[in-house]
């Protein structure tokens, strides 16, 4: 909802890096992950009014995306710090990928 000046009047909830970290499906090193999340929030502030909310929503989409992967493919879920460092929150998660496809994408990203 917007006022007469086109500004949002609904409260915009800010999420902390810790809250975002807890939603991610494979956390890894907490200290490094939190630092990467903070960097992503700072970077996304140029593109979004509420970058922490945007990143929180993207993590939730990704968590839902990998939720039904078979257990033997969970090793292909990148650690939280890697996911944020490589800006994987910008990826399209509408088509399910298998673990092998994810592995191939990670190998391609290394080049």
C-alpha positions as CSV (number, residue, x, y, z in Angstrom):
1,X,0.0,0.0,0.0
2,X,1.3,3.5,-0.9
3,X,0.5,7.0,0.2
4,X,-0.2,9.9,-2.1
5,X,3.5,10.4,-2.7
6,X,4.0,6.8,-3.9
7,X,5.9,5.8,-0.8
8,X,5.3,2.5,1.0
9,X,3.3,2.9,4.2
10,X,3.4,-0.7,5.3
11,X,6.1,-1.4,7.9
12,X,9.1,-3.1,6.3
13,X,10.6,-5.7,8.6
14,X,14.3,-5.9,8.6
15,X,15.9,-9.3,9.0
16,X,19.3,-9.8,10.7
17,X,22.1,-11.8,9.2
18,X,21.5,-14.3,11.9
19,X,17.8,-14.8,10.9
20,X,18.8,-15.3,7.3
21,X,21.5,-17.7,8.3
22,X,19.1,-19.9,10.3
23,X,16.8,-20.3,7.3
24,X,19.6,-21.5,4.9
25,X,19.5,-25.3,4.5
26,X,23.2,-26.1,4.9
27,X,24.9,-23.6,7.2
28,X,28.6,-24.5,7.7
29,X,30.9,-22.0,9.4
30,X,28.7,-19.5,11.2
31,X,31.2,-16.6,11.4
32,X,32.1,-16.7,7.7
33,X,28.5,-17.1,6.6
34,X,27.3,-14.1,8.7
35,X,30.1,-12.0,7.2
36,X,29.1,-13.0,3.7
37,X,25.4,-12.3,4.4
38,X,26.3,-8.8,5.7
39,X,28.3,-8.2,2.6
40,X,25.4,-9.3,0.4
41,X,23.0,-7.0,2.3
42,X,25.3,-4.1,1.8
43,X,25.7,-4.9,-1.9
44,X,22.0,-5.4,-2.5
45,X,21.1,-2.1,-0.8
46,X,21.8,-0.4,-4.1
47,X,19.1,-2.5,-5.8
48,X,16.4,-2.9,-3.1
49,X,14.7,-0.7,-0.5
50,X,14.9,-3.6,2.0
51,X,17.8,-5.8,1.0
52,X,17.7,-8.0,4.1
53,X,14.0,-8.9,3.3
54,X,14.9,-9.6,-0.3
55,X,17.7,-12.0,0.7
56,X,15.6,-13.6,3.4
57,X,12.9,-14.3,0.8
58,X,15.5,-15.7,-1.7
59,X,16.9,-18.0,0.9
60,X,13.4,-19.3,1.7
61,X,12.8,-19.9,-2.0
62,X,16.1,-21.8,-2.2
63,X,15.4,-23.8,0.9
64,X,12.1,-24.9,-0.6
65,X,13.8,-25.7,-3.8
66,X,16.2,-28.2,-2.3
67,X,13.8,-29.5,0.4
68,X,12.8,-32.5,-1.6
69,X,16.2,-33.5,-2.8
70,X,17.2,-37.1,-1.9
71,X,19.5,-37.3,1.1
72,X,22.4,-38.5,-1.0
73,X,22.3,-35.3,-3.0
74,X,22.4,-32.9,0.0
75,X,26.2,-32.8,-0.3
76,X,25.7,-30.7,-3.5
77,X,24.0,-27.9,-1.5
78,X,26.6,-25.2,-1.3
79,X,27.5,-23.9,2.2
80,X,25.8,-20.7,3.2
81,X,29.0,-18.6,2.8
82,X,29.6,-20.0,-0.7
83,X,26.0,-19.4,-1.7
84,X,26.2,-15.7,-0.7
85,X,29.7,-15.2,-1.9
86,X,28.9,-16.4,-5.4
87,X,25.6,-14.4,-5.4
88,X,23.6,-17.5,-5.9
89,X,20.6,-15.6,-4.5
90,X,20.2,-14.1,-8.0
91,X,19.8,-17.6,-9.6
92,X,16.4,-18.8,-10.9
93,X,15.1,-21.6,-8.8
94,X,11.9,-22.4,-10.7
95,X,13.2,-25.6,-12.4
96,X,14.4,-28.3,-10.0
97,X,18.0,-29.3,-10.5
98,X,19.4,-32.7,-9.6
99,X,22.5,-32.8,-7.5
100,X,24.6,-33.7,-10.5
101,X,23.4,-30.6,-12.3
102,X,24.3,-28.5,-9.3
103,X,27.7,-30.1,-9.1
104,X,28.3,-29.3,-12.8
105,X,27.2,-25.7,-12.2
106,X,29.7,-25.4,-9.3
107,X,32.5,-26.8,-11.5
108,X,31.6,-24.3,-14.2
109,X,31.6,-21.4,-11.7
110,X,35.2,-22.4,-10.6
111,X,36.5,-21.7,-14.1
